[in-house]
């Protein structure tokens, strides 16, 4: 996944922000914060993860399907992506 390496700094920055959001969620639970605030933090964590997944999937589609060397390679990458998305969406 050369696109992951090319966007490494950008992806790692997003991962670090997600770590911060998860830490805030953990602290909110530990300190007994109001249920609404805890749920809001959890929703923001989920949104951040979904955004990261969306970006990585988009880059994967562009590099391995749209710009594939041939139709067979594109098809194989598409099938791999379908399998990954099924597990992600469970």
LINMO-V913279 format. One record per backbone hydrogen bond with DSSP energy under -1.0 kcal/mol. CO is the residue of the C=O (numbers start at 1). NH is the residue of the N-H. If there is no record, write none. Layout:
CO;NH / CO;NH
//
This chain:
1;4 / 1;5 / 2;6 / 3;7 / 5;8 / 7;11 / 8;12 / 9;13 / 10;14 / 11;15 / 12;16 / 13;17 / 14;18 / 15;19 / 16;20 / 17;21 / 18;22 / 19;23 / 20;24 / 21;25 / 22;26 / 23;27 / 24;28 / 25;29 / 26;30 / 27;31 / 28;33 / 29;32 / 34;38 / 35;39 / 36;40 / 37;41 / 38;42 / 39;43 / 40;44 / 41;45 / 42;46 / 43;47 / 44;48 / 45;49 / 46;50 / 47;51 / 48;52 / 49;53 / 50;54 / 51;55 / 52;56 / 53;57 / 54;58 / 55;59 / 56;60 / 57;61 / 58;62 / 59;63 / 60;64 / 61;65 / 61;66 / 62;67 / 65;68 / 70;74 / 71;75 / 72;76 / 73;77 / 74;78 / 75;79 / 76;80 / 77;81 / 78;82 / 79;83 / 80;84 / 81;85 / 82;86 / 83;87 / 84;88 / 85;89
//
